[in-house]
Amino acid sequence: MSAPEGSSGWKQLQKMLEIRGKLKEYNRMLLEHTKLYKLPEPNPSDFDEDCSTIQHDLVALAQRDVASDHFTSWVIDWLVVHYAKLKHRFSRNKGEFTEIDDRKINRAVGTFTTIFGSLLPTASVFALYYIHSTVWRLTFIMLFSCFFSTCLAVFTDARRIETFAGAVALASVQVVFISTTDGSSYTEGRS
């Protein structure tokens, strides 16, 4: 495309080239804006009270390397924050920040939940051994199934169907246990 300089065609060409440049800049900014809003929001525990008013305008540049279950979130958002505040209160260097590695928190929480999760079914069978009445055993199974489901919901990111399946499996094991033991094999003082 060409037109003699100063003609109306040349002026239109110049305006079109100017608009093209502005559209390219607009599209680039629009893509940057879209990418920016796809970034995760920062974790509330990464801010102190002074920064909480600007938190909604910020994004996290990297996602945290932690599990997404409720217990881990509580540990990071409440327990670690209070630990850091307590450590800061008794620290001699008041200007220092407390840096806590997310991987270590994740590992500690994972270890705790694994140990706790493996003890739950055993604890229920152990308790059932000492309950002699069938009605009380069935009541215990009901209550413990509720407790077990709650633990699954809090300590894992399991879906509802997985929580339900886990509770049914545990209840089945407990029912098999009480159907094979009548509770009369327990005698006081037996080791």
Secondary structure per residue as TSV (DSSP state, phi and psi in degrees):
chain	resnum	aa	ss	phi	psi
A	1	M	-	360.0	130.1
A	2	S	-	-150.0	151.7
A	3	A	-	-149.2	151.5
A	4	P	-	-61.9	139.0
A	5	E	T	-59.8	133.6
A	6	G	T	92.3	-13.5
A	7	S	S	-76.7	167.4
A	8	S	H	-65.9	-33.4
A	9	G	H	-64.3	-39.5
A	10	W	H	-66.7	-42.0
A	11	K	H	-63.5	-38.8
A	12	Q	H	-66.5	-40.1
A	13	L	H	-62.7	-43.5
A	14	Q	H	-62.9	-42.2
A	15	K	H	-64.4	-41.0
A	16	M	H	-64.4	-41.4
A	17	L	H	-65.0	-38.4
A	18	E	H	-64.6	-44.7
A	19	I	H	-63.9	-41.2
A	20	R	H	-59.1	-43.5
A	21	G	H	-62.8	-42.6
A	22	K	H	-66.5	-38.8
A	23	L	H	-65.3	-40.4
A	24	K	H	-61.4	-44.4
A	25	E	H	-64.0	-42.2
A	26	Y	H	-61.3	-46.6
A	27	N	H	-63.1	-40.2
A	28	R	H	-62.7	-45.4
A	29	M	H	-64.9	-38.0
A	30	L	H	-63.4	-42.5
A	31	L	H	-66.0	-41.8
A	32	E	H	-61.7	-43.0
A	33	H	H	-61.4	-44.3
A	34	T	H	-62.8	-44.6
A	35	K	H	-63.3	-39.4
A	36	L	H	-61.8	-42.1
A	37	Y	H	-77.1	-10.3
A	38	K	H	-84.8	-13.3
A	39	L	S	-68.3	148.8
A	40	P	-	-69.6	154.1
A	41	E	-	-72.8	152.7
A	42	P	-	-69.3	155.0
A	43	N	-	-74.5	134.1
A	44	P	G	-56.8	-28.6
A	45	S	G	-75.0	-8.2
A	46	D	G	-81.5	-1.7
A	47	F	S	-122.2	147.7
A	48	D	-	-92.7	-178.6
A	49	E	G	-61.2	-31.4
A	50	D	G	-66.7	-30.4
A	51	C	G	-95.7	-3.4
A	52	S	T	-64.4	-24.3
A	53	T	T	-73.4	-26.1
A	54	I	T	-98.5	-0.7
A	55	Q	G	-59.2	-39.1
A	56	H	G	-67.7	-16.1
A	57	D	G	-91.9	-4.5
A	58	L	-	-105.3	160.7
A	59	V	-	-128.2	157.7
A	60	A	-	-87.0	137.3
A	61	L	S	-80.6	-19.6
A	62	A	S	-144.3	142.9
A	63	Q	-	-74.1	149.3
A	64	R	-	-71.0	145.4
A	65	D	-	-95.3	62.0
A	66	V	S	-135.6	160.8
A	67	A	-	-68.0	161.6
A	68	S	-	-105.4	12.6
A	69	D	S	-76.0	165.3
A	70	H	H	-63.8	-38.6
A	71	F	H	-65.7	-46.2
A	72	T	H	-62.6	-41.2
A	73	S	H	-61.3	-41.8
A	74	W	H	-64.0	-43.5
A	75	V	I	-60.2	-44.7
A	76	I	I	-73.8	-45.6
A	77	D	I	-80.8	-21.1
A	78	W	I	-120.6	-58.9
A	79	L	I	-64.0	-48.3
A	80	V	H	-66.4	-38.9
A	81	V	H	-62.2	-44.8
A	82	H	H	-69.3	-34.9
A	83	Y	H	-61.6	-45.2
A	84	A	H	-63.3	-41.2
A	85	K	H	-64.3	-42.3
A	86	L	H	-64.7	-43.3
A	87	K	H	-62.9	-40.9
A	88	H	H	-65.9	-38.8
A	89	R	H	-61.8	-37.6
A	90	F	T	-99.9	7.0
A	91	S	-	-80.0	148.0
A	92	R	S	-81.6	-28.8
A	93	N	-	-98.1	91.2
A	94	K	T	-68.3	-22.8
A	95	G	T	-85.2	-6.9
A	96	E	-	-80.8	147.7
A	97	F	-	-91.4	151.3
A	98	T	-	-96.6	119.4
A	99	E	-	-105.8	126.5
A	100	I	-	-124.2	127.4
A	101	D	-	-76.6	121.1
A	102	D	H	-59.3	-35.0
A	103	R	H	-65.2	-37.5
A	104	K	H	-67.6	-40.6
A	105	I	H	-62.8	-46.4
A	106	N	H	-59.9	-42.2
A	107	R	H	-65.7	-43.7
A	108	A	H	-64.9	-45.1
A	109	V	H	-65.1	-41.9
A	110	G	H	-61.5	-42.1
A	111	T	H	-64.0	-46.2
A	112	F	H	-59.4	-48.5
A	113	T	H	-68.1	-31.1
A	114	T	H	-67.4	-45.6
A	115	I	H	-64.5	-46.8
A	116	F	H	-61.7	-43.2
A	117	G	H	-64.6	-33.5
A	118	S	H	-78.4	-24.8
A	119	L	H	-80.9	-26.5
A	120	L	H	-56.9	-55.0
A	121	P	H	-62.0	-38.3
A	122	T	H	-65.5	-40.8
A	123	A	H	-62.7	-37.3
A	124	S	H	-67.4	-42.0
A	125	V	H	-66.1	-39.6
A	126	F	H	-61.1	-43.7
A	127	A	H	-66.2	-40.4
A	128	L	H	-62.4	-29.9
A	129	Y	H	-62.0	-34.1
A	130	Y	H	-92.8	-4.4
A	131	I	-	-97.2	122.0
A	132	H	-	-93.6	-33.4
A	133	S	-	-77.4	132.6
A	134	T	H	-63.1	-39.5
A	135	V	H	-62.6	-43.9
A	136	W	H	-68.5	-33.7
A	137	R	H	-63.8	-45.5
A	138	L	H	-65.9	-37.4
A	139	T	H	-63.4	-42.9
A	140	F	H	-61.7	-42.7
A	141	I	H	-59.7	-43.0
A	142	M	H	-61.9	-49.8
A	143	L	H	-65.6	-41.8
A	144	F	H	-68.7	-32.9
A	145	S	H	-63.4	-40.4
A	146	C	H	-62.9	-44.6
A	147	F	H	-62.5	-44.4
A	148	F	H	-62.1	-43.9
A	149	S	H	-62.9	-40.8
A	150	T	H	-62.9	-43.1
A	151	C	H	-62.0	-42.3
A	152	L	H	-61.5	-40.8
A	153	A	H	-67.2	-36.1
A	154	V	H	-83.9	-43.9
A	155	F	H	-89.7	-8.4
A	156	T	S	-132.2	172.1
A	157	D	-	-107.9	35.2
A	158	A	-	-66.6	146.6
A	159	R	-	-74.6	165.2
A	160	R	H	-58.8	-40.7
A	161	I	H	-65.4	-35.8
A	162	E	H	-69.4	-39.0
A	163	T	H	-63.4	-44.4
A	164	F	H	-61.5	-45.7
A	165	A	H	-62.7	-40.0
A	166	G	H	-64.4	-42.6
A	167	A	H	-65.8	-39.8
A	168	V	H	-65.6	-41.7
A	169	A	H	-62.9	-44.1
A	170	L	H	-64.4	-44.4
A	171	A	H	-60.9	-37.4
A	172	S	H	-63.5	-44.1
A	173	V	H	-62.1	-41.6
A	174	Q	H	-65.6	-41.2
A	175	V	H	-64.7	-41.4
A	176	V	H	-61.0	-40.5
A	177	F	H	-62.8	-46.6
A	178	I	H	-73.7	-22.0
A	179	S	H	-79.3	-20.7
A	180	T	H	-98.2	-11.6
A	181	T	-	-125.8	134.8
A	182	D	-	-96.5	-0.6
A	183	G	S	83.9	-10.8
A	184	S	T	-84.7	-8.0
A	185	S	T	-76.0	-12.2
A	186	Y	-	-84.3	129.4
A	187	T	-	-129.9	142.7
A	188	E	T	-61.6	135.5
A	189	G	T	85.4	-1.8
A	190	R	-	-75.8	141.7
A	191	S	-	-107.8	360.0
